[in-house]
Amino acid sequence: MPSARALKTWSWLHKWSSLICTLFMLLLCLTGLPLIFHHELGHLLGTEVEAPDRTDDRARVSLDRVLEVAQARHPDRVIQFVSQDEEDDRVWFVTLTPTPAPTDDFRSVAVDARTGEVLAEPRFDEGFMYVMLKLHVDLFAGLAGKLFLGFMGLLLLVAIVTGAVLYGPFMKKLEFGDVRRHRAPRVKWLDLHNLLGVVTLVWAFVVGGTGMINTWADLMIKYWQYDQLSALLAPYQGQPVTPPAQRASLQSSMEAAMAVAPHTRLSFIAFPGTAFSSPHHNTFFLAGNEPLTSKLLQPVLIDAQTAEVTASPKLPWYLTALLVSQPLHFGDYGGMPMKILWALLDLATIIVLGSGLYLWVKRRQPAAATARNTRATA
């Protein structure tokens, strides 16, 4: 049993860590709720690109043809990435930007992998889901916004740990789950706050922790490039970005990459000069076919001029942790049942955060009233 002084310290930490992060955590919970069902909402809103049914469903055109079709739509742009949906390999998504440098100014072209026809040019930088995503990821403030939300996530973890420490002494005279419904509203909300806080404790810690890790993604990737890729790519240092006219067939490059890890599927391709590659390579990111490995990526660097394998480095532990944390944060591992569970726990956490704010306001009201009365009688 903690001493009275220790409990006072824990209580102070819990109060202020909670108060500082509560509004931002409420925002993240509210914006995260639709993001859990982003695929389903995309189908409902008609923003999801779906491949039409065809009799020749197994036919595939060359990846080089896919690039030609996409490039023809935006000849003044360069191709940064090519990817496929994890659940549907019948559509290629080609991302084009003004330069290979990271930017929010991008265009996407969805190309039918079976026929080479353009299916759509979806805009991922507008609409309701885009606003929800940007608010959730960086508050429209770029890296600074991500790091700020990461700090708020750290405060949430402090609030969770201190709340767990305080729960035992608080509940020693009550049964677990007891809500004193016949007491004053503040007491009822306090009991409900504590009950839901304990019920969601592990989930909130996991989601808060993975969210905090996700905010460090840009820094992790930069460090990986500096720490490991720089040594692998030392022979190419100082060389300009390989121009498209001098690049080998991307189809041949993909076949070479898949031969390195045959029991995998393609997740996405990063082109020369982009954030996930080098000026001289196409980097193929391959994912496993099993549920436990489907979120883990294996990079394969292919020489853009010769279509030969340069290296296939294992990702460091911190990037592996990042890749695991991203889908876990949104409950994107166990299909619809896990998404529903994540949504229910998200709603419960909103109640915990809101009730905590309510309790703080109610607790201050008597003190404020006493202060006003003292001034009035002085």
C-alpha positions in Angstrom: 0.0 0.0 0.0 1.6 3.3 -1.0 2.1 6.0 1.6 -0.1 9.1 1.8 2.7 11.1 0.3 3.2 8.7 -2.5 -0.5 8.6 -3.3 -0.5 12.4 -3.4 2.4 12.4 -5.9 0.7 9.7 -8.0 -2.5 11.7 -7.9 -0.7 14.9 -9.0 0.9 13.1 -11.9 -2.3 11.5 -13.0 -4.3 14.8 -12.8 -1.9 16.9 -14.8 -0.8 14.3 -17.4 -4.5 13.6 -18.0 -5.5 17.3 -18.2 -2.8 18.3 -20.6 -3.5 15.5 -23.1 -7.2 15.0 -22.7 -8.5 17.3 -25.4 -6.0 16.0 -27.9 -6.7 12.4 -27.0 -10.4 13.1 -27.5 -9.6 14.4 -30.9 -7.6 11.3 -31.7 -10.3 9.0 -30.5 -13.0 10.8 -32.5 -10.9 10.9 -35.7 -9.6 7.4 -35.2 -13.1 5.9 -35.1 -13.9 6.4 -38.8 -10.3 5.4 -39.7 -10.8 2.0 -38.1 -13.4 1.4 -40.9 -11.7 3.3 -43.7 -12.1 0.5 -46.2 -15.7 0.0 -45.4 -16.4 3.7 -45.5 -14.6 4.0 -48.8 -17.0 1.4 -50.3 -20.0 3.2 -48.7 -18.9 6.6 -49.9 -17.9 5.3 -53.4 -14.3 6.5 -53.0 -12.8 3.0 -53.0 -11.4 1.9 -56.4 -12.7 -1.6 -57.2 -11.7 -3.7 -60.1 -14.6 -4.8 -62.4 -15.3 -8.5 -62.7 -13.8 -10.1 -65.8 -13.6 -13.6 -67.1 -9.8 -13.4 -67.6 -9.2 -12.5 -63.9 -5.8 -14.2 -63.8 -4.4 -12.3 -66.8 -1.8 -9.6 -66.1 -0.2 -6.9 -68.3 3.4 -6.0 -67.9 4.2 -3.6 -65.1 6.0 -1.4 -67.7 2.7 -1.0 -69.5 1.1 0.1 -66.3 3.7 2.8 -65.9 3.2 4.0 -69.5 -0.5 4.3 -69.0 -0.2 6.2 -65.7 2.6 8.5 -67.0 0.5 9.4 -70.0 -2.1 10.9 -67.7 0.5 13.1 -66.0 3.5 13.5 -68.4 4.9 16.5 -66.4 5.3 14.4 -63.2 7.6 11.6 -62.1 6.5 8.3 -60.6 7.4 8.0 -56.9 5.6 4.8 -55.9 3.7 1.9 -57.3 1.6 -0.3 -54.9 -1.2 -2.8 -54.7 -4.0 -3.3 -52.2 -3.2 -6.0 -49.7 -6.5 -7.7 -50.4 -6.8 -7.2 -54.2 -3.9 -7.5 -56.7 -6.1 -6.6 -59.7 -5.4 -2.9 -59.3 -2.1 -1.0 -59.5 -1.9 2.4 -57.8 0.7 4.7 -59.3 1.7 7.8 -57.4 3.1 10.7 -59.4 4.6 13.9 -58.0 6.4 17.0 -59.4 9.8 15.7 -58.2 11.1 12.6 -56.4 11.3 14.6 -53.1 8.6 14.0 -50.5 5.6 16.2 -51.0 1.8 16.4 -50.4 1.3 17.4 -54.1 0.7 14.0 -55.6 -1.6 12.4 -58.1 -2.8 8.8 -58.0 -3.7 6.7 -61.0 -5.5 3.4 -60.5 -4.7 1.0 -63.4 -6.3 -2.4 -64.0 -3.6 -5.0 -63.7 -5.3 -7.3 -66.1 -5.9 -4.9 -69.0 -3.8 -1.9 -68.4 -6.9 0.4 -68.5 -7.2 3.4 -66.2 -9.9 2.7 -63.7 -9.9 6.0 -61.8 -7.7 8.8 -60.6 -8.6 8.8 -56.9 -7.9 11.8 -54.8 -6.5 10.9 -51.4 -5.8 14.5 -50.5 -9.3 15.7 -50.1 -12.7 14.6 -48.6 -13.8 13.6 -45.1 -11.4 10.7 -44.6 -8.5 12.8 -45.7 -9.3 15.4 -43.0 -9.8 12.7 -40.4 -6.4 11.1 -41.3 -4.5 14.4 -41.3 -6.0 15.5 -37.9 -5.2 12.1 -36.5 -1.6 11.9 -37.9 -0.2 15.4 -37.7 -2.9 18.0 -37.1 -2.0 19.4 -40.6 1.4 20.5 -39.1 3.8 18.0 -40.7 6.6 16.5 -38.6 6.1 19.0 -35.8 2.5 18.0 -35.5 3.5 14.3 -35.4 6.1 14.9 -32.6 3.6 17.0 -30.6 1.0 14.2 -30.8 3.7 11.7 -29.8 4.4 13.8 -26.7 0.6 13.8 -26.0 0.7 10.0 -26.4 3.5 9.8 -23.8 1.4 11.8 -21.4 -1.5 9.4 -22.0 0.8 6.5 -21.0 1.7 8.3 -17.8 -1.9 9.0 -17.1 -2.8 5.3 -17.6 0.0 4.0 -15.4 -0.7 6.5 -12.6 -4.4 5.8 -12.9 -3.7 2.1 -12.4 -1.7 2.8 -9.3 -4.4 4.9 -7.8 -7.2 2.4 -8.7 -6.2 -0.2 -6.0 -6.3 2.1 -3.0 -9.5 3.9 -4.3 -11.4 0.6 -4.7 -10.3 -1.2 -1.6 -13.7 -0.5 0.1 -15.8 -1.2 -3.1 -16.5 -4.3 -5.1 -14.9 -4.4 -8.6 -17.2 -2.8 -11.1 -19.4 -1.2 -8.4 -21.0 2.1 -9.6 -22.8 4.0 -6.8 -25.8 5.0 -8.8 -27.7 6.4 -5.8 -25.0 8.9 -4.9 -24.4 12.4 -6.4 -23.8 12.6 -10.2 -20.1 13.4 -9.6 -19.7 10.1 -7.5 -21.4 8.1 -10.2 -19.2 9.5 -12.9 -16.2 8.9 -10.8 -17.1 5.2 -10.4 -17.8 4.9 -14.1 -14.6 6.7 -15.0 -12.6 4.3 -12.8 -14.4 1.2 -14.1 -14.1 2.0 -17.8 -10.5 3.1 -17.2 -9.6 -0.3 -15.8 -11.5 -2.2 -18.5 -9.8 -0.2 -21.3 -6.4 0.0 -19.6 -4.5 -2.6 -21.6 -6.1 -1.5 -24.9 -5.5 2.2 -24.3 -1.9 1.5 -23.3 -1.4 -0.6 -26.5 -3.0 2.0 -28.8 -1.4 4.9 -27.1 2.0 3.2 -27.2 1.7 2.2 -30.9 0.4 5.7 -31.8 3.4 7.2 -30.1 5.7 4.9 -32.1 4.0 5.8 -35.3 4.7 9.5 -34.8 8.4 8.7 -35.0 8.1 7.0 -38.4 9.8 9.8 -40.4 12.7 10.0 -38.0 13.1 6.2 -37.9 13.2 6.0 -41.7 15.8 8.8 -41.9 17.9 7.1 -39.3 17.7 3.8 -41.2 18.8 5.5 -44.4 21.7 7.1 -42.6 22.7 4.1 -40.5 22.3 1.1 -42.8 21.5 2.1 -46.4 24.3 4.6 -46.6 26.9 1.8 -46.2 25.2 -0.3 -48.8 24.9 2.5 -51.2 28.4 4.0 -50.7 29.5 2.9 -54.2 26.7 5.0 -55.7 27.3 8.1 -53.6 27.2 11.4 -55.5 25.5 9.9 -58.5 22.4 11.7 -59.9 19.0 10.1 -60.0 18.9 7.6 -62.8 16.7 9.2 -65.5 13.7 7.1 -66.7 15.2 6.8 -70.2 18.1 4.8 -68.7 16.2 2.5 -66.5 15.7 -1.2 -67.2 12.3 -2.9 -67.4 10.4 -2.6 -64.2 8.8 -5.9 -64.9 12.2 -7.6 -65.0 13.2 -5.8 -61.9 10.1 -7.0 -60.1 10.8 -10.6 -61.2 14.4 -10.3 -59.9 13.1 -9.0 -56.5 10.5 -11.7 -56.1 13.1 -14.3 -56.8 14.9 -13.2 -53.7 11.9 -13.9 -51.5 9.6 -16.2 -53.5 7.0 -16.8 -50.7 6.1 -13.2 -50.4 3.8 -10.6 -52.1 4.6 -7.2 -53.4 3.6 -4.4 -51.1 5.0 -1.3 -52.9 7.8 -0.1 -55.1 9.8 3.0 -54.3 11.5 4.6 -57.3 15.0 6.2 -57.6 15.4 9.3 -55.6 12.4 8.9 -53.3 12.4 8.8 -49.6 12.4 5.0 -49.4 15.0 4.3 -52.0 18.3 5.6 -53.4 19.0 7.7 -56.5 20.2 4.5 -58.3 17.7 1.9 -57.2 14.1 0.7 -57.4 13.4 -0.6 -54.0 10.8 -3.4 -53.8 9.1 -3.9 -50.4 7.8 -7.4 -50.1 5.4 -8.7 -47.4 4.7 -12.1 -46.0 1.7 -14.2 -47.0 0.9 -15.3 -43.4 -1.2 -13.2 -41.0 1.8 -12.7 -38.7 4.2 -11.7 -41.5 1.7 -9.8 -43.7 2.7 -6.5 -42.1 6.4 -7.0 -42.1 8.4 -5.8 -45.1 11.5 -7.1 -46.7 13.3 -4.4 -48.9 15.0 -5.6 -52.0 17.2 -3.0 -53.8 17.3 -3.5 -57.6 19.8 -1.6 -59.7 17.5 0.7 -61.8 19.8 0.4 -64.9 20.6 -3.3 -64.9 17.6 -4.8 -63.1 20.1 -6.8 -60.9 19.8 -7.3 -57.2 22.1 -5.0 -55.2 21.1 -6.0 -51.7 18.2 -7.3 -49.6 18.9 -6.0 -46.1 16.9 -7.1 -43.1 15.0 -4.3 -41.5 16.3 -3.2 -38.1 14.3 -3.9 -35.0 12.9 -0.4 -34.7 11.4 -0.4 -38.2 10.0 -3.9 -37.5 8.4 -2.4 -34.3 7.0 0.4 -36.4 5.5 -1.9 -39.0 3.9 -4.0 -36.3 2.5 -1.0 -34.5 0.9 0.7 -37.5 -1.9 -1.9 -38.2 -2.2 -2.8 -34.5 -3.0 0.8 -33.8 -6.1 0.7 -36.0 -7.1 -2.9 -35.2 -6.1 -4.0 -38.7 -5.1 -7.5 -37.9 -8.2 -9.7 -37.2 -10.7 -8.6 -39.7 -14.1 -7.1 -38.9 -14.5 -8.6 -35.4 -11.3 -6.9 -34.2 -12.3 -3.7 -35.9 -15.7 -3.8 -34.0 -13.8 -4.5 -30.7 -11.4 -1.6 -31.4 -14.4 0.7 -32.1 -16.2 -0.3 -28.8 -13.0 0.3 -26.8 -12.5 3.6 -28.6 -16.0 4.7 -27.5 -15.3 3.6 -24.0 -12.1 5.6 -23.9 -14.0 8.7 -25.1 -16.2 8.3 -22.1 -13.2 7.9 -19.8 -11.6 11.0 -21.2 -14.8 13.0 -21.1 -15.7 11.9 -17.6 -12.3 12.8 -16.4 -12.6 16.3 -17.7 -16.1 16.6 -16.2 -14.8 15.4 -12.8 -12.0 18.0 -12.8 -14.5 20.8 -13.7 -16.9 19.7 -11.0 -14.2 19.5 -8.4 -13.1 23.1 -9.1 -16.6 24.5 -8.9 -16.9 24.4 -5.1 -13.5 25.9 -4.7 -14.4 28.7 -7.1 -17.7 29.4 -5.3 -15.9 29.5 -2.0 -13.4 32.0 -3.4 -16.2 34.2 -4.7 -18.0 34.2 -1.4 -14.8 35.1 0.5 -14.2 38.1 -1.8 -17.9 39.2 -1.4 -17.7 39.2 2.4 -14.3 40.8 2.6 
